[in-house]
Every structure is written in structure tokens, then in C-alpha cells.
Amino acid sequence: MLADADGTAYASLRRRPVDRAERYALGKKLRARVPRKSLGDWAPPAGRPDPVQQIMDSHEGRVGRLVPIRVGRMVASPYGFLRGTAVVMAEDVARLPATGITPVICGDAHLGNFGFYASPERDLVIDLNDFDEAHPGGWEWDLRRLAASIWVAGRANSMSEEHCAEAVRTCVAAYREEVRFLADQPLLSRSFGRIDVDRLADESSAALRQEIVHAARRARHRTSDRAVPRFTTEVAGRRRIVEESPLITRVSEAEAELIGEALDEYLHTLAPHWRRVLGGYTIVDIAHKVVGVGSVGLRAYVALLEGSSADDVVFLQLKQARRSVLARYVHGESAWHAHQGQRVVEYQQALQTVSDPLLGLT
């Protein structure tokens, strides 16, 4: 079947993979085994794990004093709850009918994990921007989480059930059409395709186009130099990150030293050119910063670096990586990755058409 077609051929330039026509034929055969209508069915199975207990279990290993913040963000709204429950939805979607085609997926492809960011050429593009759970898995898993998040977000914004349903249908249709388009493209072309602001605006309605313009303008303002006045202050002639306890807190000198050592190790995971560029900067301050919903309680830091002058600054974000919530449904308790940071970096580069050149691990 198609799920087995991507074997050793992709590890050698001397062996031809399954050609396009045969892959189409294999894909059509899957429809008999997994009818498309079956992909829309769901009912709580007998013996389904208690979602509350799953969430409580996911708090193990987090910073205890921050867990109440995570819970507070989740109970604030149904959409907040959805954002923090990738572990619950992984259990649900992994039990549903699936084709068995398992590319690298985001693992947490809800609506809020798409956003604008700048490419190395400083163009503004939109793509996935969270890869904590990225892992090989069923493509259906990502699409189901995205569709569910659209419906829940619609309800949160007082949309009717009819409008929510239409939004989901539009999303799934666009997904289908894009996959169909990419299937006929040369292999390299697929990896260069991206959605920038201009393309997104051109393909949107007039009302949505205005929202895109506003969102893009805000995104362009989220740069290190613009963040300096808001997030830093000068103390005894030295720039420091402003504390906003419990969300932004200064780390101890001992912890800062360990993080500094980790950043030196990170430097050597960058491409040589970027290693030399970033190596011209010096750490001037480090703080712990609470981010997101699902990540609250994990260790996440922001480091302020200064370059050739006091105005030449860069913020680096460091984020703890844990085992993906998808892993147990793909390969059980066995280990595929010796380093979870390596998993996140590798799969982020696989999923994004344009990745941050300063993306690395330690």
C-alpha cells in the first residue's frame, strides 16, 4: 500500500521511488479500506481515558508554581482548553480510522499555531509556528485538530453553528485542493512553495484582506529592537529584562551560568555563517518566560544579547522539549529520538518552507 511505498528508495539516489501514477493507484485502493466518509465519524470509545486525569498526568515534570497559570488559561474558555489538550486529542484521533500514511506532522495544528514570521530575506510569511509535538503520524490527525479548533474558535467569536460548519468545510476543501496541486508539482518545487502576505491577501475576501493587512502590520513591529523599550530597562548602566512575575522572572546566577553554557553549545549547531554572526553577540541578561498554554510550566527562557552597540540587540528564546504526545501511538515506549530538541528542530525544518536560520538545539 501507499503507506509502505516510501521505503529505502528515499535513502539512495541510485534507487527509483514509486512513480506518481503508481502512487495515485495505491492511494485510490486505500479508499476501499478506509472510506472517506469514515474519516468524519467519532464517538467516545469504551474505556476512553479520563481527559482530566490525562491533563493532570501531563503536569508531571513541569514547574509546579506555574501549573495553576496553565490551568487558569485552559479553563478561561473552550478554545483555551483545546489549546492545552494536545495530549487528550492525540488519544482520540489515534483511535480513529486512518489511511496509514504517516508523514511528519505538526501534532498540534490548531488554528492558534499558525502565524506570521519573517523569512531570512525579511519577507513576511504565514506558516505553522509551534513544533513541540511534531512527529511522524497520520495526516488525518493534524487536519482533525485544525478543523476542531476552527469550529471551537468560531463559537468563541459568537459565530453560528452554520458559519462554523462552513468555515470547517472551506478549510478542508482548501487542504484537499492544495495537496492535489502539490501532488503534480516537481519534488523540489513543493519544498519552495510558501504563502506570503501578498498571496494570502490576494486570495482572500475584501473583509478578510483588511484583517490580514492589520495582522501583518502588527507582525512587522514584533522585532527585537522594538521589543527593547517594552521588555528591558537600564540598571546601573546595564540593560536588564523587566520582570513581570510570575510570567517573566529573573533566574539565579548559577542557573544563568548553566544556560550560558547551553547557549554556547547551541551556537555549534548553527550553520557556520550564522555561527559567526551570532558569535559576535554577548549575553547580557536571561529570564524565565511563560509562553502559550500547552507549554506553561515547561522551562522556557529568553536571553538578551548585545552586539556591536547598546542598540544592536537580539532576543533568543530557549524552550524545553519533551517527548511528543504522538510518540506512544506511533512507536510505543521505544525511543526514536535520543534528543527531543533535535526532534523539534529536524521536524520544524521539514514542516516549514522557510525556517529561522538561528534555529538550533542544546
N, C-alpha and C positions, 0 to 999 in steps of 0.2 A: 504494500500500500504506500501512499504518498508519505506517510509518517516515517517509513523506513527507507525512503528514496535518497535522503541526504546522508549518505554514509561516508565511506572512506574516500570517495571521489573528491570531496572538498578539501582533503588534506594533501592533494597532489595535483600538480599542473600537467601531469602526464596521463591522467585518467579522466575520461569524459563523464560528467554527471548525467543524470537522466535528462533527456531533452524536453523542450517545452511542450510538444504535442503529447508525449507520453505522460507528462505531469498533469496535463489537463484531463487526460483519460483516467488517470488514477484518482484525481480529485472527484470526478463525476461518480466513480464507483463508491466513494465514501458516502454519497447521498443515500444509497440503499442501506448502508449500515447505520448511518446517523442522519435520519431525515431532517431537513432544515427546520420543519415545524417543531421538532423535539427540542430544539435549542431554546425555545421560548417557554418551556414548561418548568415549573418549580413548585414544590410543596415541602414543608418541613419533614424530613425523613424520621422514621422511628429511631430513637436513640441519639438524636441530634445533641451535641454538646451544649451545655448551658452557656449562652453568649456572655452573661455577666461573669461567669467563672473563667471563661477564656480571656476576658479583659483583665481580670484580676491576676491571672497567671502571667499575662504579658507585662505586668508591672514588676515582676521579679528582675532584679539587676538594675533597675532604674534608681535615680537619686530620690530617696524616699521623700524628702521635703518638697519635691516638685510634683509628685504624683497627684496631690489634690488640685494642682493647677490643670493637669491633664484632664482629670475627671470633670472639673468645672467647665472646661472648654467643650467637652463632649456632651454634657447634659444641657448646655445652653440652647441647643437646637437639634432637630433631627439630622440636619446636614453636618453639624459639628460631631454628632455621634457617628455618622457614616465615615467621616474623615479619620476618626480614631480607631476604626474597627476593621482594618485590613485583615487581621487575624481571623475574625469571625467570617468575613465574606470569603476568605480563602477556603475555609472548611466547607462552606455552602457550594461554591462554584466547582470545587474539585470533585464533588459527588454527582455533578450533572452530566448529561450526555455531551460528548466532545468527539471531535474528529480524530484526535490523537496527533494532530500536527502541533509541534511544540517548539516554536521559535523562542528567541529571547523576548520576554515581555516585561512591562513595567512592574506588574504585580500590585500596583496601587494607582491605577489610571483613572482616578476620579477627576471631576471637572476642575477642581482647585489645583491639581498638579500639572496644569498646562499654564504657560505664561510667556511673557516677552523676556528676552535677554539679548545682549549684544554678541554678535559673532566676532571672531578675531579681526575681521575687516571693519568692525564697528557698525555693521548693518543690524537693524533690529529684526529678529526673527521670533516666531512663536513655535513652541515645541513642549514636550514633556520636560519637567524641571525637578523631578524627585525620583530617585532611583534606589531608595533604601531597600525596597523589596524586589528589585529587578532580578530575574532568574528565568531560565528556560521554563516554559509552561504553556498551557493551552491558550491559543489566541483568543478563544471564546471568553476566557477568564477576564482579560482586560476589557473586552468590549462590554461584557455584562456589568462590570463595576462602573464603567463610564456611563452606560445607559441608566443604571440605577441612580447615579449621582445627578444626572441631568434632571430626572424626574423629581428627586428629593429637593434639589436646588430650586426647581420651578415652583414647587409647593411653598418653599420658604419665601419666595418672592410673590406669593399670592396669585400665582397662575392657576387657571382652571385645570382640572384633570385632562380635559380635551387638549388644551395647549401643551401640557406636559407630554401627553402621548404623541402629539405631532412633533414636538422637539426631539423625542427619542427616535421616532421614525426617520426624521430628517438626518439625525446623526448616523444611524445605522446605514441608511442609503448612501450617505457621503462616504462612509467607511468602505462599503461594498464597491462603489464606483472608483475610489482611489486605488484599492487593491487590484481591481480589474485593469485599471490604467497601468499600474506599475508592473503587472504581470507581463505586459507586452513591451516593456522597455528593456534596453540593454542592461546588463548587470551593473555596470559602473554608474549608469545614469540614475538608477534607483538610489544609489548612495549619495548622490549630489542634489537630489530634489529637496527643496525646503520651502516653507511658507514664510515669506517676509510680510511686513506690514502692508506694502503696496498691493501684493497679490491678495491678501486677506480682505483688504478694503474693496478692491475691485470686484471680488466675488460675493460681496455682502449687500444686503438691502441698504437703502438710504439711512434708515434709522440706526441700524447696527453699525454702519460705516462711521457715523458720528461718535458712537461709543468706542470704536476701535481707535479713532484718532485721539480721543481723550486718554485712553489707556496707554497708547503708545507714547504720548507726551509725558505722562507720569513715569513710564518706564525709563525714558531717556534721562530723566532727572535723578534716577537712582544710581548715582556713581559715587566712587569713594570720595572725590573732592567735595561733592555736595553734601555727603554724609558727615564730613568733619565737623562743621559748626553744630550740628544736632547731637552727635553722639560723643563728642570729645570736648575737653576743656583743658586749659593750661594750668598746671600746678607747679610752682617753683621752676618755671621756665621749661617744663617738660609737658608734652601733650599726653593726656590720660583719657581713657574711655570713661564716659559718665555712667555711674552706677544707677540702675533703676530696680532696686531689689523688690521682689525676688527674681525678676526677669533677666536682669543684667547685673552680675555680681563679680567683684574682683576676686582673682584666685590668689592663693598664698604664694610666697616667693619660691617655696620648694616645688609647688605644682607648676608655676610659671617656668621654672628651670627645666622640668621634665617635658613640658610642652615645647619649649625652645629646642630641646634635643630632638624631639619628634619632628619638628619642622625642618631641622637640618637634614634628617633622614628623608623627609618628603621631597626636599629640594632635588635629591638624586634620582627621583622617579620622573622628573620632568625631562622633556626633550632638551638636548644640550643648549640650544639657543635660548630657550626660556629659562633654563637654569642659570645662565649667565646674567640675564636681565634681572630676574628676581633676586639673584645673589647680591645685587647692588643695594638692596634694601636692608634695613636693620629693624628688629623687633623693638618697639618702644612701650607696648603695653598689651596685656592679654586679659580677657574677661570671659566668664561663662555666660552663655546667652540661651535663653529658652526660645525654641523655634517650633512653629507648626502646632499640630495637635497630636498626631501619632508619634512624633519624636519627642514630645515633652517628657523629661525625666532621663533621657539619654544624655550622655556627655557631649555637649556642643560648645565650642569656644569661638571667639572672634579675636583675631590678632591684628593689632595696628602696627603697620610697618612704615618707616620713613626712609625716603630715598635721598636724592641729591640736595633737597632743601626741606624746610618745615612744611612747605605747601605740596611737596611731592609725596603723597601718601597712598597706601594700598591697605584695604581690609582683606584678610583671609579668613574664611570660615572653616573650622575643623568640626567634623561630625562623627560620632561613634557609629560604627556599622555592626549590626548583629545579623544572625542567620536569617535569611529571608523567610517570611511566613509561608512561602510556597514550597520550600525545600522538602518538607516532610511528605508532600503529596507527589513529588517527582522522584525522589530517591531515598525516601525513608529517613532513617537516622544516620546513614552513611554520609561521609563528608566529601563534597565535590570541590570545596574551596578551602585551602589552607589559611587564607586571609580574607576576611569578609570585606575589608576595604578594597582589596584587589577585585573582588567580585563586582562591587558597586562601580568602580572606575571602568572596568572592562565592559560591563553591560551598558553603562551610560554612553560610552563611546560607540557601542553597537546600535543603540536606540536613537541617539541624536544625530542628525545630519551635520550639525555644527556643534562641537563641544568646546568648553573653555580650555585654552591651551595651558592654564595653570592647574588643571585637574590632576591630582596625584594622590598618593596614599602614604601612610606611615605606620 
